[in-house]
């Protein structure tokens, strides 16, 4: 049975883990010495956010790079009632936005080091291929 499970896992790619707590992501980044990618998104109302998630952050090129080099953080601000977050999660996202996205830009993506220092940012949809986006990530 264990062999079957291991075999099946090889056929189904394990999706990336997107943290919802910056503090937890930062602890992981400090342990693993990885950079942190923070994505501010309006997942159910922001067209460019949806496109970014689908075309770049969900691409094979990004996922392949991210699994070995990044700790990922998603700060989502949905508007539809069915997608509402818990009060605790809203508080975490708002605190992160106060620190890194005080102007409320969507989508807004940041690459920060394990201490939280901003290395690079993308305001809006990065109008480039997933491969070019990964190349931009890799130049820091």
Residue pairs with C-beta under 8 A, 6 or more apart in sequence:
13 63
15 63
16 63
16 66
16 67
16 72
17 72
18 39
18 72
18 73
18 74
19 25
19 28
19 71
19 72
19 73
19 74
20 73
20 74
20 75
20 76
20 89
20 92
20 93
21 73
21 92
22 36
22 38
22 73
22 75
22 92
22 96
25 36
25 71
25 72
25 73
26 36
26 71
26 114
26 116
28 34
28 71
29 35
29 36
29 71
29 113
29 114
30 114
30 115
32 71
33 114
34 69
34 70
34 71
34 114
35 69
35 70
35 71
35 111
35 112
35 113
35 114
35 119
35 137
35 140
36 70
36 71
36 72
36 73
36 111
36 112
36 113
36 114
36 116
37 66
37 70
37 71
37 72
37 73
37 109
37 110
37 111
37 137
38 73
38 75
38 96
38 100
38 109
38 110
38 112
39 52
39 53
39 57
39 72
39 73
39 74
39 75
39 107
39 108
39 109
40 75
40 77
40 96
40 97
40 100
40 101
40 105
40 106
40 107
40 108
40 109
41 49
41 52
41 53
41 74
41 75
41 76
41 77
41 106
41 107
42 49
42 76
42 77
42 78
42 79
42 106
42 107
43 49
43 50
43 53
43 76
43 78
43 83
44 78
44 79
44 80
44 83
45 78
45 79
45 80
46 106
46 107
48 106
48 107
48 124
48 125
49 106
49 107
51 125
52 107
52 109
52 125
52 126
55 130
56 62
56 126
56 130
56 133
59 130
60 130
61 129
61 130
61 131
61 133
61 134
62 130
62 133
62 134
65 134
65 137
65 138
66 72
69 137
69 138
70 137
73 96
75 92
75 93
75 96
75 97
75 101
76 85
76 93
77 93
77 97
77 106
78 84
78 85
85 93
97 104
100 108
100 110
100 112
100 118
101 108
101 110
105 123
105 124
107 122
107 124
107 125
108 121
108 122
108 123
108 124
109 121
109 122
109 126
110 118
110 120
110 121
110 122
111 118
111 119
111 120
111 121
111 137
111 140
112 118
112 119
113 119
119 140
120 136
120 137
120 140
126 133
126 136
128 136
